[in-house]
């Protein structure tokens, strides 16, 4: 991800003697205003900005931080000394620069996002920063620009490097943006399924695991299982499972999940349907089950969903009861590959909704 961010950043400028308190720090080339009254340092880059600009959103963390309105704090004249530097750890200068851009941009620069091809890399940074600092209006605007023309977002993601996909997914998770996360995962999975040569399942698996995206991780293992079942000569006693390029833990998950899922799918196709007390003609129930149980091994999640929907639509107590007893749930399939617990990936999204932090030192 960092290699993606570095290319677009302008070269930093060395600080002059006035900032010798921070040797090695550099001044941002664009967002260092001499009449600024607040200073931030991100990845060794200093940004000198204006509080009243950052506090446009009165509900933002910056508004809380600067405790507006406090007229005496609004302006620090040049020559009165530099404002205290507020460090922002664990973030990139690139993302913070995008936050500055959206606050200081001229109207034409902003409307260009809607009428020309959006700068998705920059909008992702705005989304991330605006969420972190509780700037709801800016966060909403960035996401609206991104999804204004969904085909352009898909096209951007299709052209992304794997590292950029990982960055987009991480920002989606950290920003609790489920819609964006699913858009990234959809395109990434298509790449793994063969739409883009060279997209590595092992990298996507590591990212999904790191971000707690269990559904996405499971979908990748299901795709590998599909290959294992349907592509001849993919594995052999001589080469083992080298084709997949998985690390030992990932290979273990694939093989255990494959075995467990194969076993779990035995019952729905072979087990007899118990007769419900209210059933008046049980022969019909067995025939109906055969009719609705159209399971496609290549698309297990989709099959389970459509079988469940069709079974429940019959309103037949024997079939509905059988569905609940023998048809695996999506969570069961996730657990087959990934182990139990952890709940769903939504938990990861919730956990990353950071509490509101008011003091700069704790940003
Ligand atoms: Zn029946």
Boltz pocket constraint, residues with backbone or C-beta under 6 A from the ligand:
constraints:
  - pocket:
      binder: B
      contacts: [[A, 274], [A, 275], [A, 276], [A, 279], [A, 280], [A, 281], [A, 282], [A, 283], [A, 285], [A, 318], [A, 319]]
      max_distance: 6.0
